[in-house]
């Protein structure tokens, strides 16, 4: 899995999912926001990391008894132990939260191992405990039943679908209070630089609007006057 530079990650930690969504839309990518997924706790720092994926299929009873957890090669457990430091574990639970994708013990293990976060389009059991961890976690809704009742782990680090979005191993996952965006790996440096500039411009716009400036020509920036004022504003900030 290709590692993203620390510099690029630090830039992305300063931008929002909304800004990334607009940036990717300008590049023709309209379906990069994972649907029906929200953070277990608001107000955490922005989550950024490379995607490491786990895929579930519908459980088949004769192949998915509770005894499968005795197997040291059980793919859910292997994913937790192999997800790289700084990465984000992304789980394809087929948007089905009737059984849990994982619980507090596995999520705690990811946190201790230095993983950046976890995302599922299903649900977590022990959700209140997970919310109290110093760890970025995103899901659809709480779910008490064990994953074995509904989900069968079938593949690690393959392309998956999560919340109606294609996620390829190594794509960059960015999560904040609004949800989770997926940034294609080959675009990440370009997106980070553009989004940082967009974030600065939005700060300039907010200051301008708060002092009574009309938004026409200002947001989006379509007037030469707004561009000139922004350049002067940046000079003062540097």
C-alpha positions in Angstrom: 0.0 0.0 0.0 1.4 3.4 -1.0 2.0 5.7 1.9 1.0 9.3 1.7 3.5 11.8 2.8 3.3 13.4 6.3 3.2 16.8 4.6 0.1 15.9 2.6 -1.6 14.3 5.6 -1.0 17.5 7.6 -2.5 19.6 4.9 -5.6 17.4 4.7 -6.1 17.6 8.5 -6.7 21.3 8.0 -9.5 21.0 5.5 -13.1 19.7 5.7 -15.0 17.0 3.9 -17.2 19.7 2.4 -14.1 21.4 0.8 -12.8 18.0 -0.4 -16.2 17.2 -1.9 -16.2 20.5 -3.9 -12.6 19.9 -5.0 -13.4 16.4 -6.3 -16.6 17.6 -8.0 -14.5 20.1 -10.0 -12.5 17.1 -11.2 -15.6 15.2 -12.2 -15.9 12.9 -9.2 -19.4 13.2 -7.8 -19.8 10.1 -5.6 -17.0 10.1 -3.0 -19.0 10.9 0.2 -19.8 7.7 2.1 -23.6 7.6 2.6 -25.4 7.1 5.9 -22.2 7.1 8.0 -21.6 9.5 10.9 -19.1 9.9 13.7 -19.8 8.2 17.0 -18.6 11.4 18.7 -18.5 14.9 17.3 -15.6 17.4 17.7 -12.7 15.1 17.2 -9.7 16.1 15.0 -10.1 15.4 11.3 -9.3 11.7 10.5 -6.9 11.1 7.7 -5.3 7.8 6.6 -4.9 5.3 3.8 -7.8 2.8 3.3 -7.2 -0.7 4.5 -10.3 -2.7 3.7 -12.4 -5.6 5.1 -15.3 -7.0 3.2 -18.3 -8.9 4.6 -20.8 -11.0 2.7 -24.1 -12.4 4.1 -23.3 -15.0 6.7 -24.1 -18.6 5.9 -25.0 -20.5 9.1 -23.0 -23.7 8.4 -19.9 -21.7 7.7 -20.2 -19.0 10.4 -20.7 -20.5 13.8 -19.1 -18.8 16.8 -16.3 -21.4 16.8 -14.8 -19.6 13.7 -13.2 -17.2 16.1 -10.9 -19.9 17.3 -9.2 -19.7 13.9 -6.2 -17.5 14.2 -6.6 -16.7 10.5 -10.2 -15.4 10.9 -10.2 -12.5 8.5 -11.8 -10.0 10.8 -9.2 -10.6 13.5 -6.4 -10.6 10.9 -7.6 -7.3 9.5 -7.4 -5.7 13.0 -3.9 -7.1 13.5 -2.6 -6.2 10.1 -4.2 -2.8 9.4 -1.1 -0.5 9.1 -0.3 2.2 11.6 -1.8 5.5 10.3 -4.3 3.8 8.1 -8.1 3.7 8.3 -9.9 0.3 8.5 -12.9 0.6 6.1 -15.5 -2.2 6.4 -18.0 -3.1 3.7 -21.0 -4.3 5.8 -23.4 -4.0 2.8 -25.0 -1.0 4.6 -26.6 -3.5 7.0 -26.5 -2.6 10.6 -28.8 -5.4 11.9 -25.6 -6.9 13.3 -22.4 -5.3 14.5 -19.4 -4.8 12.2 -17.1 -4.8 15.3 -17.1 -3.9 19.0 -15.1 -2.0 21.6 -12.4 -4.6 22.1 -11.4 -4.8 18.4 -11.7 -1.0 18.0 -9.5 -0.5 21.1 -6.9 -2.8 19.6 -6.8 -0.7 16.5 -6.3 2.4 18.6 -3.5 0.9 20.6 -1.8 -0.3 17.4 -1.7 3.3 16.0 -4.4 3.0 13.4 -6.0 6.4 12.5 -9.7 5.4 12.5 -12.4 2.9 11.5 -15.4 3.3 9.1 -18.2 0.9 8.5 -21.5 1.3 6.6 -23.0 -1.0 9.2 -23.0 -0.6 13.0 -20.9 -1.0 16.1 -21.8 -2.8 19.3 -20.5 -1.2 22.5 -21.0 2.1 20.7 -20.9 4.2 23.9 -17.6 2.7 24.9 -16.2 3.3 21.4 -17.4 6.9 21.4 -15.4 7.4 24.6 -12.2 6.2 23.1 -9.6 8.7 21.8 -10.2 7.3 18.3 -12.1 8.3 15.2 -15.0 5.9 14.5 -17.8 6.2 12.0 -20.8 4.0 11.5 -24.5 3.9 10.5 -26.0 3.3 13.9 -25.5 1.1 17.1 -26.1 -2.6 16.8 -25.9 -5.2 19.6 -25.8 -8.6 17.8 -22.5 -10.2 17.0 -21.3 -9.8 13.4 -21.5 -13.6 13.0 -25.3 -13.5 12.9 -25.3 -11.5 9.7 -21.8 -10.9 8.3 -19.1 -13.3 7.1 -15.6 -11.8 6.7 -14.5 -12.8 3.2 -11.6 -10.5 2.0 -9.0 -8.2 3.2 -7.5 -5.2 1.3 -9.6 -5.8 -1.8 -11.7 -3.1 -3.5 -15.0 -2.7 -1.6 -18.1 -0.7 -1.6 -18.8 1.3 1.6 -21.9 3.5 1.7 -22.4 3.4 -2.0 -18.8 4.5 -2.7 -16.0 2.5 -4.3 -13.0 2.3 -1.9 -9.7 0.9 -3.2 -6.9 0.0 -0.9 -4.6 3.0 -0.5 -7.3 5.6 -1.2 -7.2 8.4 1.3 -10.0 8.5 3.9 -10.9 11.8 5.4 -13.5 12.1 8.1 -14.9 14.9 10.2 -18.2 15.9 11.9 -20.0 15.8 8.6 -19.0 12.3 7.5 -16.3 10.6 5.4 -14.8 11.4 2.0 -12.8 9.0 -0.2 -9.9 10.6 -2.1 -8.4 8.5 -5.0 -4.8 7.9 -4.1 -3.4 9.3 -7.3 -5.1 12.6 -6.7 -4.3 13.1 -3.1 -1.3 15.5 -3.3 -3.2 17.7 -5.8 -6.3 17.6 -3.8 -4.5 18.5 -0.5 -2.9 21.6 -2.1 -6.1 22.8 -3.8 -8.2 22.2 -0.7 -5.8 24.1 1.5 -6.0 27.1 -0.9 -9.8 26.7 -0.9 -9.9 26.7 2.9 -7.9 29.9 3.0 -10.2 31.5 0.5 -13.3 30.5 2.5 -11.7 32.0 5.6 -11.2 35.2 3.6 -14.8 35.1 2.4 -16.2 34.5 5.9 -14.3 37.6 7.2 -15.6 39.6 4.3 -19.2 38.5 4.7 -19.1 39.2 8.4 -18.1 42.8 7.6 -21.0 43.3 5.2 -19.5 42.3 1.8 -22.1 40.8 -0.6 -21.4 37.3 -1.8 -22.0 38.0 -5.6 -18.7 37.8 -7.3 -17.1 36.9 -4.0 -18.3 33.3 -3.5 -17.5 31.7 -5.7 -14.6 33.9 -6.7 -15.6 35.2 -10.2 -14.6 38.8 -10.0 -11.1 40.3 -10.5 -11.7 42.6 -7.6 -12.3 39.7 -5.2 -9.2 37.9 -6.5 -7.1 41.0 -5.9 -8.4 41.5 -2.4 -7.8 37.8 -1.6 -4.1 38.1 -2.7 -3.6 41.1 -0.5 -5.3 39.3 2.4 -3.0 36.3 2.0 0.1 38.6 2.0 -1.0 39.9 5.4 -1.5 36.4 6.7 2.0 35.2 5.7 
